[in-house]
Amino acid sequence: MKKWQKQLVSVLAAAGMVFAMAGQAAASSETSENAVAETTTGGELVLGTQSDVIFTPSWMIRGYTDRAVYSLVYEPLVKLDENGDWYPYLLESLTPDPENLTWTCVVRDGVTFSDGTPFDADALLWNFENYLENSNTSSTHFGSVESFEKTDDKTVVIHLTTWTSQIPYSFQDNCGYMYSPAAYEENGAEWCDLHAVGTGPYVEEDMQPGSYRTFVKNENYWNKDEAEGAYDTITWKVCGDESTAQAALLSGELDGYFSPSFGMLDTMLSQDGYYLAQNTTTFMLQFLIPPSNIEGSGWEDENVRKAAYYAIDSQAIIDSVTYGYGTYTNQYAGPETSYYNDEIEGYGYDLEKAKELMAQSEYPDGFTTKLYASNENTALYTSIGVAVQSQLAEIGIEVEIELLEPAVWVETFMNAQDGFMVGGHGFGMNLANQMLSNFSQDAEDGVGMMCYSKIHPDDLDQTIRAAVGATDTDTMVENIKAANKLISDEYAVAYPIYLQPAYYCLYSDNVVDSGCFNNTSLSFDFTKVAPAAE
């Protein structure tokens, strides 16, 4: 296994830790009310988290905790507005040219890294080339890149082998997080594995890995006016035991907690003094993924797959496992997003239909199979597994639940032989890119969870590529919707058990979030968090 593949195993393991979320409607009203509260300035914000970061360098960040913590230090080239539409941020402009297969990037004047060095075309070029060479997600974001060309002190041109509409969406992800080339050259790669040097409003002051990380305001911050009302100091504390975390919130030792479990969330939101801030366009989908066409697995029969999907009562799982905070979806998109396809029928709970399809399948008497999941979130996946086990037993599919160590789990879904998988999969406004990585024929040799599925039909592949290669937003969205219908109704590639926003933070009401976690981007703006006025 290559070095980056080993690193990916660690990232996927970390991602498996963070699968709890809350109901959108109730939380949105809580968030909006708090966002307009009066604020004061200065002081310290202390946030808890289940686990420490895995990666520090901008080009390696992928896990949820990594993004949440290091958005203090790194900023993206592009952000998303309240509708999920992109706009340049560290860039002054980003110009597409589909005919000549280029994207032209012009850097914003006056931006500096926290070490005082300028963010210019040389820095941008270094970040692009470093990301392409060393990131574990370079094939996802820069898979169509032929070369980068600096044309003047402010401009870098990206030359593509084939057109992709996804560059702006990649730039609001870790692909667009900028690291100081001077810090890298001066200190070396190993130093950068432990130290973050970006353009953001904070710098790391002190840390004890596995325990805490403390950040203070960046004195060299280029956008000081924006940061004026923010906290002076922000500390992230690792507090994996949620009973301890709840006590710390109640005592005021913690001001907030990133990504608590459904149970903790339900307990804290049931009392006065706490609210939820959450991302509204980036989702975590709990997916049931059969290997699909492996002979003898049972799942190679399309009737079996569809029968299983009809037999699963998603709403019952939402009510019991997520305390009612999950969201039902029948496809690989979130309701009320531009990608959601109203024409998809999906598989609502229908036990009689499920039994009919099993009777028509090659396995009318059922079969025995295994459910594989990561043990990084044992309580959640045990609960989901037991629910699915009980429901599939109604149509003769006997399920053995097997929770695997992260490395074994990754090897299992990369080399599927039997059973089926349940796991969390994140996606956002870069849905075409996610489809390319997970559902196109590129996924056959991929490293993401959807390589577990062995069904990648030509028409689905072509539709996904049409979305990625679209030269306008309407065409991209139209093809994403068409691909979703093929994934769900036509081929029954996978089943969405329930949906949840991917990023959220539980706050006490002495904190006002006016656009940090309460936003649409994959990065979080901590200049938008401030102490509430007394």
Helices and strands as residue ranges (DSSP letters): H 3-15, H 24-35, E 44-49, H 64-70, E 78-80, E 86-88, E 91-97, E 102-107, H 121-134, H 138-142, E 145-152, E 155-160, H 167-170, G 174-176, H 181-187, H 189-192, E 202-208, E 212-217, H 224-227, E 233-238, H 242-251, E 256-258, H 262-269, E 274-278, E 283-289, H 302-311, H 314-321, H 351-360, E 367-374, G 375-377, H 378-393, E 397-404, H 406-414, E 420-427, H 431-438, G 441-445, G 449-452, H 458-468, H 473-485, I 486-490, E 495-501, E 504-508, E 511-513, G 526-528, E 529-531
